[in-house]
Amino acid sequence: MLLDTPVRIGVQIEPQHATYAQIRDAVSRLEEMGVDILFNWDHFFPLFGDPDGAHFESWTMLGAWAEQTERVEFGSLVSCNSYRNADLQADMARTLDHISGGRFIFGTGSGWFQRDYDEYGYEFGTPGSRLNDLAAGLDRVEARWERVNPAPTRRIPVLIGGKGEQKTLRIVARHADIWHSFVAPEDLPHKISVIERWGETDGRDVSGLLVSNELKRRDEGVADALFEAGARLFTLGWAPSDPDYDTVRRWLRWRDGKNGA
C-alpha cells in the first residue's frame, strides 16, 4: 500500500437539494481552498432528504467541472457500471481526461440504489450479478483505453468502492489504483490483507494501491487511526445547499499537519 504518499483530502459535493449555481460556486471555492479531489455521486434521485427533491446527473456535471477547474482532480464516488455501456464509459472518461489535462479519476462500482434501476429501466439483478457485470465492464474499459484515438493523457486512475471479500476486493486487486470504503480503522488491516492475497492469486502487484476512506461524522481521532492503518485519501461528504467551509478548513489543517506542512 502507498504508505509514503502524502495525505489527500477529497470533498464529495452531493448533487442533491441544491441549485447548480450553488454547486458551481462550491467547486470554485473548494479548489481555491486547496482541496485535492472533488467528487460527486452517480444517482438520479436524492439519497436522503426529500426523495423527489432536486438532483443532477453525474457525468454531465463532471464535464463542466473539467472546464471550470484548473488544479483539482475530480470524479464520481462512484459511477454505476450498470447505467452506461462499458466502452462508452471508457470513451467518456478519456474525453474528460483530455478536457481537464489529465485530472480525471474513474470511480466505479456495481450499483445498489434500486429506485435508479426501476425508474430508468435498468435490470436490477442481484448483488452477485452486478459485481460480475462490474468485473466484465472493467475489462472492457481498460481494453477500450488501449484502442481510443487519441489515447488518454495518462493511465487514468481507477477508484473502486466496497468491501466484500469474495468478489469486490478481488476486483479491487485486479483493477484499482484507489480503493475506497467506510471500513473502520480496526478492520482496515484485514481488508488490505485480503486485497494483497487476491493480488498474489491473480498476479497483480497491489503495493501501489491508495487506500481511501470517509470522514463524514468522524473526528480526528478516527482519522488518525485510519491513517495508522494505511489510509491516505480521506473524503468528506458535503452539502452545497448548506456549505460548511469551516469543517473543510479543519480537515485541510489536519492534512497539512500529517504532511508536515
MOPE-V776212 format. One record per run of one state. SS is the DSSP state (H for helix, E for strand, C for the rest). FROM is the first residue (numbers start at 1). TO is the last residue. Records with the same first field share a line. If there is no record, write none. Layout:
SS=FROM-TO, FROM-TO
//
This chain:
C=1-7, 15-15, 17-19, 34-36, 41-54, 56-57, 69-72, 77-78, 84-85, 101-103, 110-113, 121-126, 146-157, 162-167, 176-177, 181-184, 203-209, 215-219, 230-232, 243-244, 259-261
E=8-14, 16-16, 37-40, 55-55, 73-76, 79-80, 104-109, 158-161, 178-180, 210-214, 233-239
H=20-33, 58-68, 81-83, 86-100, 114-120, 127-145, 168-175, 185-202, 220-229, 240-242, 245-258
//
